[in-house]
Amino acid sequence: MDPGGQTNNIIDSLLPLAVSVKDIHPDPQNARVHNDRNLATIKKSLETYQQVKPVVANRRTGTILAGNGVYLVAKSLGWSEVAVVWVDFDDDYAKGYSLCDNKAGDLSEWDNPLLRDALEALDTGAFDLEATGFQRHEIEMLMTQVHEDGETPKNKCPSCGYEW
């Protein structure tokens, strides 16, 4: 999708949800740390795709429950608005939701053969593979480790049993 013609760095369908960045704030108790690589990936995503999913904030406090990294990057890019979905949660629900939202992504796994195929399909030179969030060395490693038969070689730690 060509982001040309988008206004306010937010896709058109989310524009009705736009609020001033002054109306919300990061969660000072956010247990999720946004390191430099994470923020750089979010920045590349926002620059490439615009904001395509809203931040979730608590109407009671203006605190961001999901999307703290998006907010931080948007502000650093000079955005005056972000799209926000408001919820009306008490403190326990707000904290529980925030933790669950962050943990849920950690629990998913990649289907490495399908991931390899998707990255190979994008690797035409016409698409910036950095806009996938994967670094070049990760893509190269995936391409060499996933066999044509779809099997990923398994290595096992003799001490703890961890497989990779």
Buried (B, 14 or more C-beta within 10 A) or exposed (E): EEEEEBEBBBBEEBBEBBBEBEEBBBBEEBEBEBEEEBBBBBBBBBBBBBBBEBBBBBEEBBBBBBBBBBBBBBBEEEBEBBBBBBBEBEEEEBBEBBBEBBEEEEEEEEEBBEBBEEBEEBEEEEEEBBBBBBBEEEBEEBEEEBEEEEEBEEEEEEEEEEEE
